[in-house]
Amino acid sequence: MSQFSKSPDSYNATNMMQKQLENAIVNELIISGNIPLSVVETTWFRNFMKVVHPKFAMPSRTKVINSY
């Protein structure tokens, strides 16, 4: 099992904070910041988000593409 798989104390997909963080990553980093979509799959970014907000469940690149 991956070290980044969803843990029991992570937000579920419908949680408001989960959605707000996902939207911020897409709108502010990827779109406004012109950062490649692949950032959500990098180890350094996943580690960074675990420090910033440990309960956040990082979406996959596919989920980001299909959600927005």
Residue frames relative to the residue before (quaternion, step in Angstrom):
aa qw qx qy qz dx dy dz
M 1.0000 0.0000 0.0000 0.0000 0.00 0.00 0.00
S 0.5037 -0.6747 0.4574 0.2859 3.57 -0.94 0.89
Q 0.5456 -0.6174 0.4563 0.3361 3.54 -1.15 0.61
F 0.7077 0.4440 -0.2529 0.4879 3.58 1.26 -0.33
S 0.3994 0.7016 -0.5083 0.2997 3.58 1.14 0.25
K 0.6537 -0.5438 0.3694 0.3748 3.52 -1.21 0.56
S 0.2316 -0.7751 0.5738 0.1277 3.54 -0.72 1.05
P 0.6749 -0.5188 0.3321 0.4062 3.59 -1.18 0.42
D 0.7137 0.4315 -0.2660 0.4835 3.60 1.11 -0.52
S 0.4645 0.6564 -0.4538 0.3840 3.60 1.24 0.36
Y 0.5896 -0.5565 0.4474 0.3776 3.53 -1.27 0.42
N 0.3996 -0.6608 0.5577 0.3044 3.56 -1.19 0.46
A 0.7214 -0.4929 0.2874 0.3924 3.57 -1.25 0.38
T 0.7173 0.4481 -0.2613 0.4653 3.61 1.11 -0.52
N 0.4418 0.7016 -0.4530 0.3277 3.60 1.27 -0.06
M 0.5501 -0.6503 0.4172 0.3169 3.58 -0.92 0.94
M 0.6670 0.4918 -0.3109 0.4655 3.61 0.90 -0.85
Q 0.6036 0.5507 -0.3467 0.4606 3.59 1.04 -0.76
K 0.6862 0.4834 -0.2784 0.4668 3.56 0.87 -0.99
Q 0.6495 0.5202 -0.3230 0.4508 3.61 0.96 -0.83
L 0.6653 0.4909 -0.3036 0.4735 3.58 0.95 -0.84
E 0.6320 0.5164 -0.3323 0.4727 3.60 0.98 -0.80
N 0.6639 0.5012 -0.3045 0.4640 3.59 0.90 -0.90
A 0.6460 0.5140 -0.3238 0.4623 3.61 0.98 -0.79
I 0.6354 0.5188 -0.3354 0.4632 3.59 0.95 -0.81
V 0.6980 0.4593 -0.2800 0.4728 3.58 0.85 -0.94
N 0.7612 0.4208 -0.2286 0.4374 3.59 0.64 -1.10
E 0.7675 0.3797 -0.2068 0.4733 3.59 0.84 -0.92
L 0.7448 0.3892 -0.2318 0.4900 3.60 0.86 -0.87
I 0.7700 0.3929 -0.2099 0.4567 3.53 0.60 -1.17
I 0.7515 0.3722 -0.2248 0.4961 3.61 0.77 -0.96
S 0.7671 0.3676 -0.2129 0.4807 3.62 0.54 -1.16
G 0.7350 0.4260 -0.2313 0.4741 3.56 0.98 -0.83
N 0.3360 -0.7784 0.4671 0.2510 3.55 1.33 -0.12
I 0.3502 0.7065 -0.5184 0.3308 3.55 1.00 0.92
P 0.5391 -0.6521 0.4140 0.3357 3.62 -0.87 0.85
L 0.6130 -0.5807 0.4165 0.3369 3.52 -1.14 0.76
S 0.6032 0.5974 -0.3475 0.3981 3.57 1.08 -0.65
V 0.4533 0.6961 -0.4517 0.3254 3.61 1.23 -0.20
V 0.6376 0.5526 -0.3421 0.4136 3.61 1.02 -0.69
E 0.6914 0.4597 -0.2781 0.4830 3.60 1.24 -0.28
T 0.5467 0.6311 -0.4052 0.3723 3.59 1.22 -0.11
T 0.5638 -0.6152 0.4409 0.3306 3.54 -1.09 0.76
W 0.6625 0.5245 -0.3238 0.4257 3.59 0.87 -0.89
F 0.6782 0.4779 -0.3049 0.4676 3.61 0.96 -0.79
R 0.6281 0.5243 -0.3306 0.4704 3.58 1.02 -0.75
N 0.6490 0.5011 -0.3114 0.4803 3.60 0.98 -0.82
F 0.6267 0.5417 -0.3222 0.4583 3.57 1.01 -0.84
M 0.6922 0.4743 -0.2808 0.4659 3.60 0.84 -0.95
K 0.6050 0.5405 -0.3623 0.4589 3.63 1.09 -0.57
V 0.6488 0.4867 -0.3122 0.4946 3.59 1.10 -0.66
V 0.6687 0.5124 -0.2923 0.4526 3.57 0.92 -0.95
H 0.7978 -0.0850 0.1112 0.5864 3.57 0.84 -1.00
P 0.2783 -0.8343 0.4525 0.1476 3.58 0.14 1.31
K 0.6896 0.4859 -0.3010 0.4447 3.64 1.04 -0.59
F 0.5092 0.6526 -0.4160 0.3765 3.58 1.27 -0.21
A 0.2274 -0.7539 0.6052 0.1168 3.56 -0.92 1.01
M 0.3514 -0.7691 0.4962 0.1969 3.56 -0.30 1.27
P 0.3592 -0.7323 0.5307 0.2301 3.61 -0.75 0.99
S 0.5162 -0.6099 0.4949 0.3415 3.54 -1.22 0.46
R 0.6667 -0.4802 0.3868 0.4187 3.54 -1.29 0.28
T 0.6437 0.5329 -0.3113 0.4525 3.58 0.99 -0.86
K 0.6532 0.5019 -0.3182 0.4692 3.59 0.95 -0.84
V 0.6363 0.5215 -0.3340 0.4601 3.58 0.96 -0.81
I 0.6538 0.5129 -0.3071 0.4638 3.58 0.91 -0.90
N 0.7312 0.4433 -0.2410 0.4591 3.58 0.85 -0.97
S 0.6781 0.5126 -0.2879 0.4410 3.60 1.16 -0.51
Y 0.7941 0.3077 -0.1432 0.5041 3.58 1.09 -0.59
